[in-house]
Amino acid sequence: MAATVLQRCVWMTKGFAKFAAHRFTATRCLLSASYTDPKIWEERELDSQNLAELAALMDRTYERKLPVSSLTISRFVDNITSREEIEQAEYYLYKFRHSPNCWYLRDWTIHSWFRHCLKYNRRDRAMYTLKNKVQFGIFPDDFTFNLLLDSFLKDKDYKGAFSVVEEIMLQEAFDLPSTRILSLHALTSYLATKPELTWQEERDLGASLLTAGMKQGNSLGVSTQLLGCSLLGKVEMLKGIQAVFRGAPLMWTPGYLNRALVVMETACAPEQHVKISQEALDYLNRLLQELSVSLPAESEGESKTEEVVDEEDELERTKIPEYTSRFKDLSSQLQALGRVDTHDLQALASAVVQEELGAAEAADLVQYQERLQQWEQERRALVQREEEQREKLQQQREARAAEKSKESAWRARHR
């Protein structure tokens, strides 16, 4: 009997310990159903059109070397009803981008395009137009980015989610707290899969971690800033500073490993109350050790290629011993101050999702409803302008016809 009671106590203790270990990493189901529900979007006033007629109208307009209006392409996208029509809409989005009216693709048209791609399971076409944004004019807003990113996260497609965050980084669209939270969750989940990364992917991952983390004043934000600077510093050391900032919204001044150490120094300040993840510290430690050993060989190998290493890059590489020494000192300070978090980055991100995403969602939904009203006002103004122009053209045609009729009658009388 006593043994049975003892076994039960042991079992309950283990169960509680297991619960306590997983309680920190528990996550809500990412974006809620109310956030992703298309009901609000679909309830708006829809201008029903026949796509075949719209396609014929646009084809005739382009053949006559005339511009298609933003309302016409908007109506086409809004009236998509199948997977096949997604490809047709993609074609006309491309045509519109390469027309004189290319600057007037409406924000609600872009939002509608992504909504329909998700609705008809053509996320591949959404990503294609997003990756080729210059060719299609596709620059989504924050809310649209969130919907697309959430769809990848709920499917546990973290590589696809990373691709979305990369585009958010390139378009500098980390303004909403919800976008930053989802992005950091996606990046840390992707890192947890231990992916094999090219140096370009390391650059994009580092830039995404840094720019998303800079606006997060918590342990997750500081830790991702440190890891982001470390990844960018690695690229800088191996490929040069130009490889870091070319094509990315990053500073072009050298010293990304130094910036990583500055993050650690800031965390050591008395007024700071944040911790840095041990995972991020371990990565920087390993990186500095690897660079101390392999950088001379890497530099020799690069000298045989077409890449040119300038004086600034060479000067930065000579600072590796200094950076290593500073890292050891700062690590000791962080440990002494108790500002090292033993949880990994994915756990930190999951905790932030659980604690902060709900409040961020509520603010987004209010802003989204206001944006829908603004879009509807703009659309109605365009419709009214279109009708006025149509009436004006009709009056001009009637006036020309009347003038022509008078002229014919005068000639007939004077024969």
ABEGO torsion letter per residue (X at the ends): XAAAAAAAAAAAAAAAAAAAAAAAABBBBEBBAAAABAAAAAABBBBBBBAAAAAAAAAAAAAAGBBBBAAAAAAAAAABABAAAAAAAAAAAAAAAABAAAAABBAAAAAAAAAAAAAAGAAAAAAAAAAAAAAAGBBBBAAAAAAAAAAAAAAGBAAAAAAAAAAAAAAGAAABAAAAAAAAAAAAAAAAAGBBBBAAAAAAAAAAAAAAAAABABAAAAAAAAAAAAAAAAAAAAAEAAAAABGBBBBABBGAAAAAAAAAAAAABAABABBBBAAAAAAAAAAAAAAAAAAAAAAAAAAABABBBBAAAAAAAAAAAAAAAAAAAAAAAAAAAGABBABBAAAAAAAAAAAAAAAAAAAAAAAAAAAAAAAAAAAAAAAAAAAAAAAAAAAAAAAAAAAAAAAAAAAAAAX
